[in-house]
Amino acid sequence: MIIESALLIIGAYLLGSISSTYLIGRLFGDKDLRQYGSGSLGGSMVWEHVGRWAAIPVILFDIGKAAVPVWLGRYLGLDMPVAAAAGLAAAAGHNWSIFLHFRGGRGMGTFAGIWLGIFPWGLLWMVLWLGTGWRLGDSAPWLLGSVLTMPLLSFFAGGPQIVAPVSGAMILLTLAKRLEANGRPFPPPGPERLKVILRRAFLDRDVASHEEWIRREPESEESGS
């Protein structure tokens, strides 16, 4: 089963690397969404800079490209840790796409796909947290809340033991992506750098205003440089 496991994980990474956000941005508007808003390739950028209708297929694809490797691993009779690792590999591919110079999205849709595959109650839990964040105007800190509390939900709901290590891996992937920020440099050493580090880690942005951050366009960045 070692070869099958390795092929599944590699294939999951490659599948995760396919960015529907980038493709839809190019097809409907001829935009490189890496240059807009947060620069992350996810449904929120499509929502803001292409059209709200276009966010639906993007979100469904992102969920599916993590859920399918998990389901395939279970269908092939592989152990749950291998299936979960395949889902996490898809999330890593989404965040650091081999097809886009290792730039990508934030992983929320792929995390939802992993929970759908290994702990469906976790998907509902995540949606509740993100829905609350969306109503309050910022989902980034609520994503962390959903993942941090997932092992507790699993304990009370009788979920699989794999939930806790998967949650830990999701936290690491999330923080790594937020701090790396698709290669965006940090400010020079000083108080502002610390502010940016904290904002990236907890709010997934460099500035105080969420609306200002997600609505940025290349022209406005150039005029402010």
CORHUMO-V413686 format. One record per residue. RES is the residue in one letter. PSI is psi as a letter, one per 40 degrees, with the letter a starting at -180 (* if undefined). NEAR is the number of other ideal C-beta (glycine too) atoms within 10 Angstrom. D_LAST is the distance of its C-alpha to the last C-alpha in whole Angstrom. Layout:
# CORHUMO-V413686
res->RES psi->PSI near->NEAR d_last->D_LAST
res->RES psi->PSI near->NEAR d_last->D_LAST
This chain:
# CORHUMO-V413686
res->M psi->e near->11 d_last->53
res->I psi->d near->7 d_last->51
res->I psi->d near->7 d_last->50
res->E psi->d near->13 d_last->50
res->S psi->d near->18 d_last->47
res->A psi->d near->11 d_last->45
res->L psi->d near->12 d_last->45
res->L psi->d near->22 d_last->44
res->I psi->d near->22 d_last->41
res->I psi->d near->13 d_last->40
res->G psi->d near->17 d_last->40
res->A psi->d near->28 d_last->39
res->Y psi->d near->21 d_last->36
res->L psi->d near->16 d_last->36
res->L psi->d near->19 d_last->36
res->G psi->d near->30 d_last->33
res->S psi->e near->21 d_last->31
res->I psi->h near->18 d_last->32
res->S psi->h near->26 d_last->29
res->S psi->d near->23 d_last->30
res->T psi->d near->29 d_last->26
res->Y psi->d near->23 d_last->25
res->L psi->d near->14 d_last->28
res->I psi->d near->23 d_last->28
res->G psi->d near->24 d_last->25
res->R psi->d near->14 d_last->25
res->L psi->d near->11 d_last->29
res->F psi->g near->13 d_last->28
res->G psi->e near->15 d_last->25
res->D psi->f near->7 d_last->24
res->K psi->h near->19 d_last->21
res->D psi->h near->14 d_last->20
res->L psi->e near->25 d_last->19
res->R psi->e near->21 d_last->17
res->Q psi->e near->14 d_last->14
res->Y psi->i near->23 d_last->15
res->G psi->b near->21 d_last->15
res->S psi->e near->26 d_last->16
res->G psi->e near->19 d_last->16
res->S psi->i near->26 d_last->20
res->L psi->g near->29 d_last->23
res->G psi->a near->26 d_last->25
res->G psi->d near->25 d_last->27
res->S psi->d near->22 d_last->25
res->M psi->d near->26 d_last->22
res->V psi->d near->29 d_last->25
res->W psi->d near->18 d_last->26
res->E psi->d near->19 d_last->23
res->H psi->e near->20 d_last->21
res->V psi->d near->21 d_last->25
res->G psi->i near->13 d_last->28
res->R psi->d near->10 d_last->30
res->W psi->d near->10 d_last->33
res->A psi->e near->20 d_last->31
res->A psi->d near->19 d_last->30
res->I psi->d near->13 d_last->34
res->P psi->d near->13 d_last->35
res->V psi->d near->26 d_last->31
res->I psi->d near->20 d_last->33
res->L psi->d near->14 d_last->36
res->F psi->d near->19 d_last->35
res->D psi->d near->29 d_last->33
res->I psi->d near->21 d_last->36
res->G psi->d near->19 d_last->39
res->K psi->e near->25 d_last->37
res->A psi->d near->30 d_last->38
res->A psi->d near->21 d_last->41
res->V psi->d near->19 d_last->43
res->P psi->d near->31 d_last->43
res->V psi->d near->27 d_last->44
res->W psi->d near->18 d_last->47
res->L psi->d near->16 d_last->48
res->G psi->d near->26 d_last->48
res->R psi->d near->17 d_last->50
res->Y psi->d near->9 d_last->52
res->L psi->e near->14 d_last->53
res->G psi->e near->9 d_last->54
res->L psi->i near->19 d_last->52
res->D psi->i near->13 d_last->51
res->M psi->d near->16 d_last->49
res->P psi->d near->14 d_last->47
res->V psi->d near->21 d_last->46
res->A psi->d near->26 d_last->45
res->A psi->d near->24 d_last->43
res->A psi->d near->23 d_last->41
res->A psi->d near->31 d_last->41
res->G psi->d near->31 d_last->39
res->L psi->d near->27 d_last->37
res->A psi->d near->23 d_last->36
res->A psi->d near->32 d_last->35
res->A psi->d near->32 d_last->33
res->A psi->d near->22 d_last->31
res->G psi->d near->27 d_last->31
res->H psi->d near->32 d_last->29
res->N psi->d near->26 d_last->27
res->W psi->g near->21 d_last->27
res->S psi->h near->21 d_last->28
res->I psi->d near->13 d_last->29
res->F psi->e near->13 d_last->29
res->L psi->f near->18 d_last->25
res->H psi->f near->11 d_last->24
res->F psi->f near->14 d_last->25
res->R psi->i near->20 d_last->22
res->G psi->a near->28 d_last->24
res->G psi->a near->31 d_last->24
res->R psi->e near->26 d_last->25
res->G psi->e near->27 d_last->29
res->M psi->d near->26 d_last->30
res->G psi->d near->23 d_last->32
res->T psi->d near->33 d_last->34
res->F psi->d near->31 d_last->35
res->A psi->d near->23 d_last->37
res->G psi->d near->28 d_last->38
res->I psi->d near->28 d_last->40
res->W psi->d near->29 d_last->41
res->L psi->d near->21 d_last->43
res->G psi->d near->25 d_last->44
res->I psi->d near->24 d_last->46
res->F psi->g near->22 d_last->46
res->P psi->d near->12 d_last->45
res->W psi->d near->16 d_last->46
res->G psi->d near->27 d_last->42
res->L psi->d near->19 d_last->41
res->L psi->d near->14 d_last->42
res->W psi->d near->20 d_last->41
res->M psi->d near->25 d_last->37
res->V psi->d near->14 d_last->37
res->L psi->d near->12 d_last->39
res->W psi->d near->21 d_last->36
res->L psi->d near->19 d_last->33
res->G psi->d near->12 d_last->35
res->T psi->d near->13 d_last->35
res->G psi->d near->18 d_last->31
res->W psi->d near->13 d_last->30
res->R psi->d near->10 d_last->32
res->L psi->e near->10 d_last->31
res->G psi->e near->8 d_last->27
res->D psi->h near->16 d_last->26
res->S psi->e near->20 d_last->28
res->A psi->d near->23 d_last->26
res->P psi->d near->14 d_last->28
res->W psi->d near->19 d_last->31
res->L psi->d near->21 d_last->31
res->L psi->d near->20 d_last->32
res->G psi->d near->14 d_last->35
res->S psi->d near->25 d_last->36
res->V psi->d near->23 d_last->36
res->L psi->d near->14 d_last->37
res->T psi->e near->14 d_last->40
res->M psi->d near->26 d_last->41
res->P psi->d near->17 d_last->44
res->L psi->d near->13 d_last->46
res->L psi->d near->18 d_last->46
res->S psi->d near->22 d_last->47
res->F psi->d near->12 d_last->50
res->F psi->d near->8 d_last->51
res->A psi->e near->13 d_last->51
res->G psi->f near->7 d_last->53
res->G psi->i near->19 d_last->50
res->P psi->i near->13 d_last->50
res->Q psi->d near->12 d_last->49
res->I psi->e near->17 d_last->46
res->V psi->d near->22 d_last->44
res->A psi->d near->15 d_last->43
res->P psi->d near->14 d_last->42
res->V psi->d near->28 d_last->40
res->S psi->d near->23 d_last->39
res->G psi->d near->14 d_last->38
res->A psi->d near->18 d_last->36
res->M psi->d near->26 d_last->34
res->I psi->d near->15 d_last->33
res->L psi->d near->11 d_last->32
res->L psi->d near->21 d_last->30
res->T psi->d near->22 d_last->28
res->L psi->d near->14 d_last->27
res->A psi->d near->13 d_last->26
res->K psi->d near->22 d_last->24
res->R psi->d near->23 d_last->22
res->L psi->d near->14 d_last->22
res->E psi->d near->14 d_last->21
res->A psi->f near->18 d_last->19
res->N psi->f near->19 d_last->19
res->G psi->e near->10 d_last->17
res->R psi->h near->13 d_last->14
res->P psi->i near->7 d_last->14
res->F psi->i near->14 d_last->15
res->P psi->i near->13 d_last->13
res->P psi->i near->7 d_last->15
res->P psi->h near->8 d_last->19
res->G psi->a near->8 d_last->20
res->P psi->d near->8 d_last->20
res->E psi->d near->12 d_last->17
res->R psi->d near->12 d_last->17
res->L psi->d near->12 d_last->21
res->K psi->d near->14 d_last->20
res->V psi->d near->19 d_last->17
res->I psi->d near->15 d_last->20
res->L psi->d near->10 d_last->23
res->R psi->d near->17 d_last->21
res->R psi->d near->20 d_last->20
res->A psi->d near->15 d_last->24
res->F psi->d near->13 d_last->25
res->L psi->e near->17 d_last->23
res->D psi->f near->25 d_last->21
res->R psi->i near->21 d_last->18
res->D psi->e near->17 d_last->15
res->V psi->i near->12 d_last->15
res->A psi->d near->10 d_last->18
res->S psi->h near->9 d_last->18
res->H psi->d near->16 d_last->20
res->E psi->d near->9 d_last->19
res->E psi->d near->12 d_last->16
res->W psi->d near->19 d_last->15
res->I psi->e near->19 d_last->18
res->R psi->e near->14 d_last->17
res->R psi->i near->18 d_last->13
res->E psi->i near->14 d_last->13
res->P psi->d near->11 d_last->11
res->E psi->d near->9 d_last->10
res->S psi->d near->12 d_last->9
res->E psi->d near->12 d_last->6
res->E psi->d near->8 d_last->5
res->S psi->d near->8 d_last->6
res->G psi->e near->7 d_last->4
res->S psi->* near->5 d_last->0
